[in-house]
């Protein structure tokens, strides 16, 4: 039975949204059957709500209320807007792969000048050819993952060969130009053995408002490889962004991830990281910079399935006005994963009495020779430090900005690439300047 909470914009039932989009959705036969099954799972579950443990702090029935209809195919005017928005982000010297309103835009992408050892295809092309496995998900099951599988219109499929070291970052840009509409994308990144890759993703608006982003990216990293993954989210202030990322790590992998979120009225980033090879290392870091009534949820599940792996999670949230930040971090240590070293720490800085931080760290340990721990703190700016800075002539806003910058600095400093680290710092500084 369809859940009435999963209604589309203007009260249109989700079934009508799916039916209206069907001609836009690539793939026939088994692909169409898989889409139908995914959509039926979505409608049977309904939008996630607070009675579902994994979504207890982010009730989409109340926050999202509706799934918007699919955005139209972007025309020349939309591509022109997207080009300007992409240029304003400031990511230079990168191999660009641009998705506009959920559709790969070859004119705004560097498809003709890919580095040696890198291949890129569109999801649409592969689904049209019958690659039904691209719509299947095995790492988790919830309504929004099913919605993505039912409605995914396009995305990028990237393969990096063994032994390839990319001199320039791969840059996937998600640009929204259509208001009150959804873009639904799914991408897959396969990194071979002994490879070195920096992957950047950004989410921005190009004149669009009240839109929704529903994105999923699956990333596999081969043995002895290194991946730096940076995610910058600057969606419109009244947008919604629901993103799922899944990482599978081989042996002796080094994965460093960083996410900076200062956009969207409602956002949820859920990351699933699985250690499948021994002696791998994970460092995952994030910063939420929130004001107004914005709601941002970061939910991470780190699965240690093999021995001798290390994971570190560092998360920071700065909250002003009536904003709300959610961090849920779960470390799972399977029975055979001896010698696991897993730790997480989340800190929230509350700049307003009405701001709210919800922290939910979890450890599920089934092995006996491990070193795991977690911590969570929330508080206001240190009044003594603030007084010290003001006593030396700094205006209050500048003194606050200096302390806030120091607070988020530990997470931002985890970015290895100098240019991308400076970009994150500049983005945070813009948010701080807008506060004043």
C-alpha positions in Angstrom: 0.0 0.0 0.0 1.4 3.4 -1.0 2.4 5.6 1.9 0.5 8.9 1.6 3.5 10.7 3.1 5.5 10.1 -0.1 3.6 12.7 -2.1 5.1 14.8 -4.9 5.1 18.5 -5.5 1.6 20.1 -5.5 0.1 16.8 -4.1 0.9 14.7 -7.2 1.2 11.0 -6.2 4.6 9.5 -6.6 3.2 7.0 -9.1 2.3 9.9 -11.4 5.8 11.4 -11.0 7.3 8.0 -12.0 4.8 7.6 -14.9 5.5 11.1 -16.2 9.3 10.4 -16.1 9.2 7.0 -17.6 9.9 8.2 -21.2 13.0 10.0 -19.8 14.4 7.0 -18.0 16.9 5.0 -20.0 16.7 1.2 -20.2 14.2 -1.4 -21.3 13.5 -5.0 -20.4 15.4 -6.0 -17.2 16.4 -2.4 -16.6 12.8 -1.2 -16.7 11.8 -4.2 -14.4 14.5 -3.3 -11.9 13.2 0.3 -11.9 9.7 -0.8 -11.3 10.7 -3.0 -8.4 12.8 -0.2 -6.8 9.9 2.2 -7.1 7.5 -0.3 -5.5 9.9 -0.6 -2.6 10.0 3.2 -2.3 6.2 3.6 -2.2 5.8 0.7 0.2 8.3 2.3 2.6 7.3 5.9 2.1 9.5 8.8 2.9 11.8 8.1 5.9 10.5 9.3 9.2 11.5 9.5 12.8 10.3 6.1 13.8 13.0 4.6 11.5 16.1 4.5 13.7 18.6 5.5 11.0 16.4 8.5 10.2 15.1 9.5 13.6 16.7 13.0 13.5 15.8 13.7 9.9 12.1 13.1 9.3 11.6 13.6 5.6 7.9 13.4 6.0 8.1 16.7 7.9 11.1 18.2 6.3 10.8 17.2 2.7 7.1 16.3 2.5 7.2 15.6 -1.2 9.3 14.3 -4.1 9.5 16.8 -6.9 8.9 15.9 -10.6 12.0 15.2 -12.7 13.7 18.2 -14.1 13.4 18.8 -17.9 16.3 18.1 -20.2 18.6 21.1 -20.0 18.7 23.3 -23.1 21.2 25.9 -24.3 20.1 28.5 -21.8 20.5 26.1 -18.9 23.9 25.0 -20.1 25.0 28.7 -20.3 23.8 29.2 -16.7 25.6 26.1 -15.6 28.9 27.2 -17.2 28.8 30.4 -15.3 28.0 28.7 -12.0 30.8 26.2 -12.5 33.4 28.8 -13.3 32.4 30.7 -10.1 33.3 27.7 -7.9 37.0 28.2 -8.6 38.1 24.6 -9.1 40.9 24.9 -11.7 43.2 22.5 -13.4 40.8 19.6 -13.1 39.2 17.1 -15.5 35.6 18.2 -15.5 32.5 16.0 -15.7 29.4 18.2 -15.4 25.9 17.1 -14.7 23.2 19.7 -15.4 19.8 19.0 -13.9 20.8 15.4 -13.6 22.1 15.0 -17.2 25.7 14.7 -18.3 26.6 17.8 -20.4 29.4 16.9 -22.8 29.9 20.6 -23.8 30.8 21.4 -20.2 32.9 18.2 -19.7 36.4 17.3 -20.6 35.5 14.0 -22.3 37.8 14.6 -25.3 40.9 15.2 -23.2 40.7 12.5 -20.5 44.0 11.5 -18.9 45.6 8.3 -20.2 44.3 5.3 -18.3 40.9 6.9 -17.6 37.6 6.0 -19.3 34.3 7.7 -18.8 30.8 6.7 -19.9 27.4 8.0 -19.1 25.0 6.0 -17.0 22.3 6.6 -19.6 24.4 5.0 -22.3 25.1 1.9 -20.1 21.5 1.5 -19.0 20.3 1.8 -22.5 22.6 -1.1 -23.4 21.0 -3.1 -20.6 23.5 -2.8 -17.7 20.9 -3.6 -15.1 23.5 -4.2 -12.3 24.1 -0.4 -12.2 20.7 0.0 -10.5 21.2 -2.6 -7.9 22.4 -1.8 -4.3 23.7 -4.3 -1.8 25.3 -2.2 0.9 22.1 -0.8 2.4 18.4 -0.6 1.9 16.1 2.4 2.5 13.4 4.3 0.7 15.7 7.0 -0.7 18.2 4.5 -2.2 15.2 2.7 -3.8 13.9 6.1 -5.1 17.3 6.7 -6.7 17.3 3.3 -8.3 13.9 3.9 -9.8 14.4 7.4 -11.1 18.2 7.7 -11.9 18.4 9.5 -15.2 22.1 9.8 -15.8 25.5 9.9 -14.1 29.1 9.1 -14.9 30.9 5.7 -14.9 34.6 6.2 -14.4 37.3 3.6 -14.7 40.9 4.3 -13.7 43.4 1.7 -14.7 46.0 0.0 -12.5 49.1 2.0 -11.8 47.6 5.4 -12.9 48.5 8.5 -11.0 46.3 11.4 -12.0 48.1 14.7 -12.0 44.8 16.6 -12.0 41.7 16.0 -9.9 38.6 14.4 -11.4 35.9 16.9 -10.8 32.2 16.0 -10.9 30.0 19.1 -10.8 26.3 18.8 -10.1 24.6 22.1 -11.3 20.9 22.8 -10.8 19.1 25.3 -13.2 15.5 24.0 -12.9 13.4 25.2 -10.0 10.9 23.0 -8.1 12.2 19.9 -9.8 14.4 16.9 -9.0 17.7 15.7 -10.5 18.3 12.0 -9.9 21.8 10.8 -10.6 23.9 7.7 -10.0 27.6 7.3 -10.6 30.2 4.6 -10.3 34.0 5.1 -9.9 36.3 2.1 -10.2 39.9 2.7 -9.2 42.4 0.0 -10.1 45.4 -1.2 -8.1 48.3 1.1 -7.3 46.5 4.2 -8.5 46.5 7.7 -7.1 43.4 9.8 -7.6 41.8 13.0 -6.3 38.1 13.2 -6.7 36.1 16.4 -6.2 32.3 16.7 -6.2 30.4 19.9 -5.9 26.7 20.8 -5.7 25.6 24.3 -6.7 22.6 26.2 -8.0 22.6 28.3 -11.2 19.5 30.4 -10.6 17.4 27.5 -9.4 15.3 27.4 -6.3 13.3 24.9 -4.3 14.9 22.0 -6.2 15.9 18.5 -5.0 19.1 16.6 -5.6 19.0 12.8 -5.2 22.4 11.4 -5.9 24.3 8.1 -5.3 27.9 7.4 -6.0 29.6 3.9 -5.7 33.4 4.0 -5.4 35.6 0.9 -5.3 39.4 1.3 -4.6 41.8 -1.4 -5.6 44.8 -2.7 -3.6 47.6 -0.3 -2.8 45.8 2.7 -4.1 45.2 6.2 -2.6 42.0 8.3 -3.0 41.4 11.8 -1.8 37.7 12.6 -2.0 36.4 16.2 -1.4 32.7 17.1 -1.4 31.6 20.7 -1.5 27.9 21.5 -1.1 26.6 25.0 -1.8 23.1 24.3 -2.9 20.4 27.0 -2.9 19.1 27.9 0.6 15.7 26.4 -0.1 16.9 23.2 -1.9 17.1 19.6 -0.6 20.0 17.3 -1.1 19.9 13.6 -0.4 23.1 11.9 -1.2 24.4 8.3 -0.7 28.0 7.4 -1.1 29.4 3.8 -0.8 33.1 3.0 -0.7 34.7 -0.5 -0.9 38.4 -0.6 -0.1 40.9 -3.3 -1.1 44.1 -4.1 0.8 46.6 -1.4 1.8 44.3 1.4 0.6 44.5 5.0 1.9 41.2 6.8 1.7 40.9 10.4 2.8 37.5 12.1 2.5 36.4 15.6 3.4 32.9 17.2 3.1 32.0 20.9 3.5 28.3 21.7 3.7 26.9 25.3 3.9 23.8 25.0 1.6 20.3 23.5 1.2 17.4 23.8 3.6 17.5 20.1 4.1 20.4 17.8 3.4 21.4 14.2 4.2 24.7 12.7 3.4 24.9 9.0 4.2 28.3 7.3 3.6 28.9 3.6 3.8 32.6 2.5 3.9 33.6 -1.1 3.9 37.1 -2.5 4.5 37.5 -5.6 2.3 41.3 -5.9 2.4 43.7 -5.8 5.3 46.1 -2.9 6.3 43.9 -0.1 4.9 43.5 3.3 6.4 40.5 5.7 6.4 40.4 9.3 7.4 37.0 10.9 7.0 36.3 14.5 8.0 33.5 16.9 7.6 32.3 20.4 8.4 28.7 21.8 8.6 28.3 25.6 8.5 24.7 26.3 9.1 22.4 29.3 9.7 18.8 30.2 9.4 16.6 27.1 9.8 18.8 24.7 7.8 19.0 21.1 8.7 22.0 19.0 7.8 22.5 15.3 8.5 25.7 13.3 8.2 25.3 9.6 8.7 28.4 7.4 8.4 28.6 3.6 8.7 32.2 2.2 8.7 32.3 -1.6 8.4 35.6 -3.3 9.4 35.2 -6.7 7.9 38.9 -7.7 7.9 41.8 -7.4 10.3 44.4 -4.7 10.8 42.6 -1.6 9.5 42.4 1.9 10.9 39.6 4.4 10.7 39.3 8.0 11.9 36.3 10.2 11.8 36.5 13.9 12.7 33.4 16.0 12.3 32.7 19.7 13.1 29.5 21.7 13.1 29.0 25.5 13.5 25.4 26.4 14.1 23.7 29.8 14.1 20.1 30.9 14.4 17.7 28.0 14.4 19.8 25.5 12.4 20.2 21.9 13.3 23.1 19.5 12.6 22.9 15.8 12.9 25.9 13.4 13.1 25.4 9.7 13.3 28.6 7.6 13.2 28.6 3.8 13.4 31.7 1.7 13.5 31.1 -2.0 13.0 33.9 -4.5 13.8 33.2 -7.9 12.5 34.2 -11.1 14.3 37.3 -11.7 12.1 38.4 -8.1 12.1 41.0 -8.4 14.9 43.5 -5.5 15.4 41.0 -2.9 14.3 41.7 0.6 15.3 38.6 2.8 14.9 37.9 6.2 16.5 35.4 9.0 15.9 35.0 12.5 17.4 32.3 15.0 16.7 32.2 18.6 18.0 29.5 21.2 17.6 29.8 24.9 18.2 26.5 26.6 19.0 26.4 30.3 18.2 22.7 30.7 19.1 20.5 29.4 22.0 18.0 28.1 19.4 20.5 26.0 17.4 20.6 22.3 17.9 23.2 19.5 17.5 22.3 15.9 17.6 25.2 13.5 17.9 24.8 9.7 17.9 28.0 7.7 17.9 27.7 3.9 17.9 30.2 1.0 18.2 29.2 -2.5 17.3 32.2 -4.8 18.2 32.2 -8.5 17.6 36.0 -9.0 17.9 38.0 -9.0 21.1 41.4 -7.5 20.1 40.5 -4.0 19.0 41.1 -0.4 20.0 37.9 1.6 19.4 36.4 4.8 20.9 34.2 7.8 20.3 33.5 11.2 21.7 31.1 14.0 21.2 31.0 17.6 22.6 28.8 20.6 22.1 29.2 24.1 23.4 29.4 27.9 22.8 32.4 30.0 22.0 34.9 30.4 24.8 34.1 33.7 26.4 37.5 34.1 27.9 39.2 33.7 24.5 36.6 36.0 23.0 37.3 38.6 25.7 41.1 38.2 25.2 40.8 38.9 21.4 38.4 41.9 21.9 40.7 43.4 24.6 43.4 43.5 21.9 41.3 45.6 19.6 39.5 43.1 17.4 35.8 43.8 16.7 33.4 41.1 18.0 32.6 39.7 14.6 36.3 39.4 13.7 37.1 37.8 17.0 34.3 35.3 16.6 35.4 34.5 13.0 38.9 33.8 14.2 37.8 31.4 16.8 35.4 29.6 14.4 38.1 29.3 11.8 40.3 27.6 14.4 37.5 25.3 15.4 36.9 24.0 11.9 40.5 24.1 10.9 41.4 20.6 12.1 39.0 19.0 9.7 39.9 21.3 6.7 43.6 20.7 7.2 43.0 17.0 6.4 42.7 18.0 2.7 46.0 16.9 1.1 45.8 19.0 -2.1 46.9 22.6 -1.4 44.6 24.2 -3.9 41.6 22.4 -2.7 42.4 23.1 0.9 42.6 26.8 0.1 39.3 26.5 -1.7 37.6 25.0 1.4 39.1 27.7 3.6 37.8 30.4 1.2 34.4 28.8 1.2 34.3 28.8 5.0 35.5 32.4 5.0 32.6 33.4 2.8 30.1 31.9 5.2 31.7 33.7 8.1 31.7 37.0 6.2 28.0 36.5 5.4 27.3 36.1 9.2 28.6 39.5 9.9 
